[in-house]
Amino acid sequence: MITPPVGAVLNVVCGVARIRMDDAIKGVMPFMVAQLIVLLLLILFPALVTVPAAWFH
């Protein structure tokens, strides 16, 4: 909901706070990079998810 190009929540936040979209995207970008790094780690090393899940089985 915050990622461009859709970014419905990001658009609403910019309207309420009366800030430019560019400024809001700059603030969100570090979190997006962190999410992409975690996603890549989970894709490359699926055992990070499957091994702890097996502990509860």
N, C-alpha and C positions, 0 to 999 in steps of 0.2 A: 504494500500500500504506500510505501514511501519511495520506491525506486522509480526513477524516470524510465520510460516515457509516460507511464500511467500516473503514478504518484498522486492519487486522489487526496490522501491525507496530507501529503506535502503541500499540495495546492491550497488546501483549507488552512493549514498552519500559516502559510505565507500571507493569505488574505487576512486572517485574524491578527497576526502580529505586524502586518503592514511592512513586511520586508520583501526584498527581491528574491526571486527563485534562485538566482545564482548564489546568493549568500546562504540560503538554506541548504542547497546541494553541497556546498563546500563543508558545511557542518555535518552533514550526513555521510559524506564520503569515507571517513575513517572507519565507521561502523560497517559500511558496505564492503570495504576491503577485508575487514576481519571476518565477515560472514563468508566471503568468497574463499578465504584461506581455509576456514573450517570445512566448507563444502568440498574443496579439493582434497583435503586430508581424509575426509570420510569416503570419497570416491576412490582414492589411491590405496587406502588401508581400511577395507571394510571390517576387518577384525576389531577395529576400535568400537564398532557398534555390536557386532555379533557375539563377541566373547562375553562382555558384561551382560548381554541379554540372556545368554545361556546360563548364567549363574542363577537366574530367577526361575529357571525351568525345572 
